[in-house]
Each structure stands twice: as structure tokens, then as C-alpha cells.
Amino acid sequence: MAKRLFQVIIVSMLLGVAVGWAVYAQTDAGTQAQFASAMKIVTDIFLRLIKMVIAPLVLTTLIVGIAHMRDPKALGRVGLRTMLWFVGASLFSLALGLFMVNLIQPGAGFDATLPADASGAPTAENFTLANFITHLVPRSIIEAMATNEILQIVIFSVFAGVALAKLGEKTAKVVEMLEQGAYLMLKITEYVMLLAPFAVFAALAGVVATKGLGVIITYGKFVGGFYLSLLILWAALALAGRMVIGKRAGELIATIREPVAIAFSTASSEAAYPKLLEKLERFGVPNRIASFVLPLGYSFNLDGSMMYCAFATMFIAQAYGIELTAVQQITMLLFLMITSKGMAAVPRASLVVIAATLTAFNLPADGLLLLLAVDQFLDMGRSGTNIVGNSVATAAVAKWEGMLRDNPLAPPLAERALDDVATAVVASRRG
């Protein structure tokens, strides 16, 4: 079934590109805009459905996972190993982005003439370190869930999970209820993911219909250089995975191909979260590990997005003929290391971080407009890379904890939920 769905998604991607190109080649700008607007409705509905389930899914699975750990030392150990991996991966991604952009020089000789209207560019308003730190702590878990603030949900879930683990049998029914809630959300997610092929088709058809594929040629050196950098990053992540989990690293990449395709086509890492959780459990990662590491990864370990921030910022500097010293670039790397944390796993979130970086280093903020023409195409690549990075990190932590199952026997939670429901129905009929 999983293989079939992946094939359907690939076909949807190809059809989306073909239909979008046909609309772009055969119609005028007004018709193209109307078509893209109609396609956006489908994509927006899918992303809204994902947002509908992601907050309660993260809340229930993370609390249950921590509650089942019982041992606070184990939780601290998992948390420390997770954050060490994230810091290392983040530094490598940023450093690779800086190295490749200096090597390729995609902005050298680039025409930096900008449109008069800069209204489409994001701003870095109120984007400060102090605001970021205080934003970590939720004022209300209801507010955090209503706005899909994943990092705030994680903070609350850690407190709640530790408290439940400490109370033990006194709150066993609460844990059971939350676990049933996780089953419910995973089943709802299964229904939502049936719409993924339609969303994939609409997303690609819409962007190709308005921009065409010719824009990639215009920005060929920039786009090509970035995707080359992504391939190198993928290779590095696969190598790191092989060093930790052994020969199963290739199996891991094959297992997550479906969520990678969803993230790539919708340009949203968040859209792939529910399916990724299921696939990692199918691979052999215990739910308690996956439900803890993944939400953190979506805030702290967006490898593709971080590399893009470094790559794109330097591209803008090169396009305007502004040279940055090695010290300035290292300082920029450290700045991006901080500002990229808590980055939303949604389309164009990276642009806000880039806007903050441009402002901090006195680079032309209007340079963001240079990115807008091809950002959708680049966002697709970095979103898929984010999925790979978080998958490898989750599998590595599970391996370090000695909890990665080589031959997973238990079906994923979503499948067990169906079995539990069927059993309950049979029992009620017998009663």
C-alpha cells in the first residue's frame, strides 16, 4: 500500500508539472493567475488539514512517549544526545552552505536590479534574540495549539510527560486516555493523507503555470549550485547515518521516500510530519523516541533550510557586489545558528530568517526580492532535505539508546489503532 501511494504521488508530481507547463505555454498571464489561484485552494485545504491534526498529534504522542520512559535520567540522556546531534548537524549545514556559495559564486555578475514594488518581501520586524527566547515558553497551551507553535507544545509536553511519569499508577488512566487520543489522531491523519496526491498535483501545477520552468534557467547558476549543495548534504547525512545505524541507512532513506516526496512537492516539512512519524516507527524506531525527537527536530534541525539561509544570504551579498570578510561570514554563521532555531516548518519561513540576517549585517533587505522568483523551487528541495535530516537524527538517537529494532515486528500505531478498534467491536458484540 505504501509503495502504491508513493507511486501515485510521483505520478501526481509529473502530471502537475505537465499541466502547469501547458497552462503557462498556452494561456495569458490573467488565465495563469486564475488557474494558480484555483490550484492554491486545493493546496491550502490540504495544509489546513495537516495543521488541524499536527498540534494534537504532537501533544499526545510526545506526552505518552515521555510518560512511558519513566526514568528521568533516560529522558535527560535522550534529550542531550538529540540536542548534540542537532547542534552538530546545524553547524555542518551552515558551514557547507557558506563553503559552496563561496566556491560557486552564483551571485557574481548577477543583475541586481529590483522591481519598484517591494511589498512581497518578508520583513524581520520584532525578530530579536530576546523575543525568540521568551517565545519558547507558552502563555497558554490552548493558544500554542491554536497557533500551531510546535516548540511551545514541546515545552508543555515535556513538563506534562515528566509529571505523569513521576506520578506513576496514580495517573495511569490519563496516560491511557492520551494514548487513545494518539491512536485517534493517527487514524485521522491516515484519512488526511489520502488527499496528498491531489495536493501534490495542485501545488506543482500552480507554481509552474505562473512561473514556468524558464525562470530556473535565468537563475540557473543559483538554483543548480543550491541543489548540488543539497546533494552533498544528503550524502553527508547518509554517511553519518551509516556510521551510527550501519547498513540500514539505505533502508531508512527508502522507507521515508513518501514523506520526502510530500514535503518536496508541497514545499512544507510540516505537511510530511504525520506520515514521517508513521514511517519511522515502521522502520523500527520506538514511538517514544520518534515522538520526542521529531518535534524538537522540526524546530532545531531543519538542515536544508539552514543551509539555504547561509547560501541565499551570501548570494544576495554577491549580487550587490558586497564582499564579506571571513570573520564576518563566521559571525553570520553563528547568528544564523541562533535565529534559525524555532523556524516554522512551513513554506517561505526561511525568508524571515534571511531578512533578519540581512538587517543585522547591513545588507540590502530588498535583496530578498531576488529570491522570490525561484524560492518556491528552492523551498521544495530544502523541505525534502529537512525530512531526511530529521529522519537520520531520530534513527541515530534510537540506535544510541539501544532501542532501534532491526526487525520490527509490531505494526505502527496507526495500524494497531485499527486492530484495537476491531477488537473492541467484536468484544461489544459478544457482550
C-alpha positions in Angstrom: 0.0 0.0 0.0 2.8 2.4 1.0 4.7 1.7 -2.3 1.5 2.3 -4.3 0.8 5.6 -2.6 4.4 6.7 -3.3 3.9 5.8 -7.0 0.7 7.8 -7.1 2.5 10.8 -5.6 5.2 10.6 -8.2 2.7 10.4 -11.0 0.9 13.4 -9.4 4.1 15.4 -9.4 4.7 14.7 -13.1 1.1 15.4 -14.1 1.3 18.7 -12.1 4.4 19.8 -13.9 2.9 18.8 -17.3 -0.5 20.5 -16.7 1.2 23.6 -15.3 3.5 23.9 -18.2 0.7 23.5 -20.7 -1.3 26.3 -19.0 1.9 28.5 -18.9 2.6 27.9 -22.6 -0.9 28.2 -24.0 -2.6 31.0 -21.9 -2.1 34.6 -21.0 -1.0 36.0 -17.6 -4.6 36.5 -16.4 -5.6 33.0 -17.0 -2.4 31.7 -15.5 -3.1 33.6 -12.3 -6.7 32.3 -12.2 -5.6 28.8 -12.6 -2.9 29.1 -9.9 -5.5 30.6 -7.6 -7.8 27.6 -8.2 -4.9 25.2 -7.5 -4.0 27.1 -4.4 -7.4 26.3 -2.9 -6.6 22.6 -3.0 -3.1 23.0 -1.6 -4.4 25.3 1.2 -7.1 22.8 2.2 -4.5 20.1 2.5 -2.2 22.2 4.5 -5.0 23.3 6.8 -6.0 19.7 7.3 -2.4 18.9 8.3 -2.3 21.9 10.7 -5.6 20.6 12.1 -4.0 17.3 13.2 -0.4 18.2 13.9 -0.8 20.0 17.2 -2.9 17.3 19.0 -0.7 14.7 17.4 2.5 16.2 18.7 0.9 16.8 22.1 -0.5 13.3 22.7 2.4 11.3 21.2 5.1 13.3 22.9 3.4 13.2 26.4 2.8 9.5 26.1 6.3 8.8 24.9 7.9 10.7 27.8 5.4 9.2 30.3 6.4 5.7 29.2 10.1 6.4 29.7 9.6 6.5 33.5 13.3 7.1 34.2 14.1 10.9 34.2 17.7 10.1 33.6 16.8 8.3 30.4 14.8 11.4 29.3 17.7 13.7 30.0 20.1 11.4 28.2 17.9 11.2 25.1 17.4 15.0 25.2 21.2 15.6 25.5 22.0 13.3 22.6 19.3 14.8 20.5 20.5 18.3 21.0 24.1 17.4 20.4 23.2 15.9 17.1 21.1 18.9 16.2 23.9 21.4 17.0 26.5 19.3 15.0 24.1 19.0 12.0 23.2 22.6 12.1 26.8 23.8 12.2 27.7 21.4 9.3 24.7 22.5 7.2 25.5 26.2 7.7 29.2 25.7 7.0 28.5 23.7 3.9 26.2 26.4 2.6 28.9 29.1 3.2 31.6 27.0 1.6 29.6 26.1 -1.5 28.3 29.6 -2.2 31.9 31.0 -1.9 33.1 28.2 -4.2 30.4 28.6 -6.9 29.9 32.3 -6.6 26.3 32.2 -8.0 25.7 36.0 -7.4 28.9 37.1 -9.2 27.9 39.3 -12.2 24.2 39.0 -11.4 21.9 41.8 -12.4 20.7 43.1 -9.0 18.1 45.5 -10.5 15.0 45.2 -8.3 11.3 45.8 -9.0 10.0 49.1 -7.7 7.4 47.3 -5.6 8.9 45.5 -2.6 5.7 44.7 -0.9 6.1 41.0 -1.5 9.2 40.7 0.6 9.0 39.4 4.2 10.3 41.6 7.0 12.3 40.9 10.1 10.1 43.0 12.3 10.4 42.1 16.0 12.8 39.3 15.2 15.2 39.5 18.1 17.0 37.0 20.3 15.1 38.2 23.4 11.8 37.8 21.6 12.8 34.3 20.4 13.8 33.1 23.9 10.6 34.4 25.6 8.6 33.0 22.7 9.8 29.5 23.6 7.5 29.4 26.7 3.8 29.2 26.1 1.5 31.6 27.8 -1.3 29.0 27.3 -1.2 25.5 25.9 -4.5 26.3 24.2 -3.0 29.3 22.5 0.0 27.3 21.4 -2.2 24.6 19.9 -4.4 27.2 18.3 -1.5 28.8 16.5 0.4 25.5 15.9 3.5 26.7 17.8 5.3 23.3 17.8 8.2 24.4 20.1 5.8 25.7 22.7 3.8 22.5 22.5 7.0 20.6 23.1 7.8 22.6 26.2 4.4 21.9 27.7 4.5 18.2 26.7 7.9 17.7 28.4 6.5 19.1 31.7 3.3 17.0 31.4 5.2 13.8 30.4 7.7 14.1 33.2 4.9 14.8 35.7 2.9 11.7 34.5 6.0 9.5 34.7 6.7 10.7 38.2 3.1 10.1 39.4 3.1 6.6 38.0 0.0 4.5 38.7 -1.9 7.5 40.1 -2.3 8.8 36.6 -2.4 5.6 34.6 -5.8 6.4 33.2 -4.7 9.8 32.0 -1.8 8.2 30.1 -4.2 5.6 28.7 -6.6 8.3 27.5 -3.8 10.3 25.9 -2.6 7.1 24.1 -6.0 6.5 22.8 -6.0 10.1 21.7 -2.8 9.5 19.8 -4.4 6.5 18.1 -7.3 8.7 17.1 -5.1 11.4 15.6 -3.1 8.9 13.7 -6.2 7.4 12.2 -7.5 10.9 11.2 -4.0 11.6 9.7 -4.4 8.4 7.6 -7.6 9.8 6.1 -6.0 13.2 5.5 -3.0 11.7 3.7 -5.3 10.2 1.1 -5.6 13.8 -0.2 -1.8 14.1 -0.6 -1.7 13.2 -4.3 -4.2 15.9 -5.1 -2.3 18.5 -3.1 0.9 17.5 -4.8 -0.6 17.9 -8.2 -2.2 21.3 -7.4 1.0 22.7 -5.8 3.2 21.9 -8.7 0.7 22.8 -11.4 0.1 26.2 -9.8 3.7 27.2 -9.5 4.7 26.0 -12.9 1.6 27.7 -14.5 2.6 31.1 -13.2 6.4 31.0 -13.3 7.1 28.4 -15.9 10.3 26.4 -15.9 12.2 29.1 -17.8 12.8 31.0 -14.5 15.1 28.2 -13.4 17.3 28.8 -16.5 17.5 32.5 -15.7 18.7 31.7 -12.1 20.5 28.5 -13.4 23.8 29.0 -11.5 22.0 29.9 -8.3 19.4 27.0 -8.5 22.0 24.5 -9.8 24.5 25.4 -7.1 22.0 25.1 -4.3 20.7 21.7 -5.4 24.3 20.5 -5.8 24.9 21.6 -2.2 21.7 19.7 -1.2 23.0 16.6 -2.8 26.3 16.9 -0.9 24.3 17.4 2.3 22.2 14.3 1.6 25.4 12.3 1.0 26.9 13.6 4.3 23.7 12.8 6.2 23.6 9.3 4.7 27.2 8.8 5.6 26.5 9.9 9.2 23.5 7.6 9.3 25.6 4.7 8.1 28.3 5.4 10.8 25.6 5.2 13.5 23.0 2.7 12.3 25.1 0.7 9.9 23.9 -0.8 6.6 20.3 0.0 7.4 20.9 3.7 6.5 19.9 2.9 2.9 16.8 1.2 4.1 15.9 4.3 6.1 16.2 6.5 3.0 13.9 4.1 1.1 11.4 4.0 4.0 11.0 7.8 4.1 10.7 8.4 0.4 6.9 9.0 0.7 7.1 11.8 3.3 10.1 13.3 1.4 8.0 13.4 -1.8 5.2 15.1 0.1 7.5 17.7 1.7 9.2 18.3 -1.7 6.0 18.8 -3.7 4.2 21.0 -1.1 7.3 22.9 0.0 6.3 22.2 3.6 8.2 20.0 6.0 5.2 20.2 8.3 2.9 18.6 5.7 5.0 15.4 5.9 5.2 15.2 9.7 2.4 12.7 10.4 3.5 10.3 7.6 7.1 10.6 8.7 6.2 9.6 12.3 4.4 6.5 10.9 7.3 5.6 8.6 10.0 5.9 11.3 8.0 3.6 13.6 7.7 1.2 10.7 11.5 1.3 10.3 11.9 0.3 13.9 12.2 3.5 15.9 10.1 3.2 19.1 7.2 5.7 19.2 8.5 7.1 22.5 11.8 8.1 20.7 10.2 9.3 17.4 7.5 11.4 19.2 10.2 13.1 21.3 13.0 13.7 18.7 10.8 14.7 15.7 9.0 17.7 17.2 12.3 19.0 18.5 13.8 18.4 15.1 11.1 20.5 13.4 12.3 23.4 15.5 16.0 22.9 15.9 17.1 20.6 13.0 15.9 22.0 9.7 19.2 21.1 7.9 18.0 22.1 4.4 16.5 25.4 5.5 19.6 26.4 7.5 21.9 25.7 4.6 19.7 27.7 2.3 19.8 30.7 4.7 23.6 30.8 4.5 23.6 30.2 0.8 21.0 32.8 -0.1 22.3 35.5 2.2 25.8 35.3 0.6 24.1 35.1 -2.9 22.5 38.5 -2.2 25.8 40.0 -1.0 27.5 38.7 -4.1 24.7 40.1 -6.4 25.2 43.6 -4.9 29.0 43.3 -5.1 29.4 43.4 -1.3 32.3 41.4 0.0 32.2 40.0 3.5 35.4 39.0 5.3 36.0 35.5 6.7 35.3 36.9 10.2 32.0 38.4 9.1 31.0 35.2 7.5 31.8 33.2 10.6 29.8 35.7 12.7 26.9 35.3 10.2 27.1 31.5 10.6 26.8 31.9 14.4 24.0 34.4 14.0 22.1 32.0 11.7 22.7 29.2 14.2 20.6 31.2 16.7 18.0 32.8 14.5 17.2 29.6 12.6 16.1 27.8 15.8 12.3 27.7 16.1 11.9 28.4 12.3 8.5 27.3 11.3 8.4 24.2 9.0 6.1 25.9 6.5 6.6 27.5 3.1 8.9 30.6 2.9 9.7 30.6 6.6 13.4 30.7 5.7 12.9 34.1 4.1 12.1 35.7 7.5 15.4 34.4 8.9 17.2 35.7 5.9 15.5 39.1 6.3 16.8 39.3 9.9 20.3 38.3 8.8 20.4 41.0 6.1 19.3 43.6 8.5 21.9 42.6 11.1 24.8 42.7 8.6 23.6 45.9 6.8 23.0 44.1 3.6 20.2 45.4 1.3 16.9 44.0 2.6 15.3 44.4 -0.8 17.7 41.7 -2.0 15.0 39.2 -0.8 13.1 40.1 -4.0 15.9 38.4 -5.9 14.9 35.2 -4.3 11.2 35.3 -4.7 11.2 34.3 -8.3 12.7 30.9 -7.6 12.1 30.5 -3.9 9.2 28.0 -4.4 11.5 25.7 -6.4 14.3 26.0 -3.8 11.8 25.6 -0.9 10.9 22.2 -2.3 14.4 21.0 -2.1 15.2 22.2 1.3 11.9 20.9 2.7 12.7 17.4 1.4 16.2 17.7 2.9 14.7 18.7 6.3 12.8 15.4 6.3 16.0 13.4 5.6 18.0 15.2 8.3 15.3 14.6 11.0 14.9 11.0 10.0 18.6 10.3 10.3 18.7 12.1 13.6 15.8 10.2 15.1 17.2 6.8 13.9 20.6 7.7 15.3 19.2 8.6 18.8 17.2 5.3 18.8 20.3 3.4 17.9 22.4 5.1 20.7 19.7 4.2 23.2 19.7 0.6 22.1 16.1 0.8 21.1 16.2 0.6 17.3 14.5 -2.6 16.3 16.4 -4.4 13.5 13.4 -6.5 12.5 10.3 -4.5 13.6 7.5 -6.9 14.4 4.9 -4.6 15.9 2.9 -2.6 13.3 2.9 1.2 13.6 0.5 2.9 15.9 -1.9 3.8 13.1 -2.3 0.1 12.2 -2.6 -1.0 15.9 -5.3 1.5 16.3 -7.4 -0.3 13.7 -6.8 -3.6 15.4 -7.8 -2.2 18.8 -11.0 -0.8 17.4 -11.8 -4.1 15.6 -11.2 -6.0 18.9 -13.4 -3.6 20.8 -16.2 -4.0 18.3 -16.0 -7.8 18.4 -16.0 -7.8 22.2 -19.0 -5.5 22.4 -21.0 -7.7 20.1 -20.1 -10.8 22.1 -21.2 -8.9 25.2 
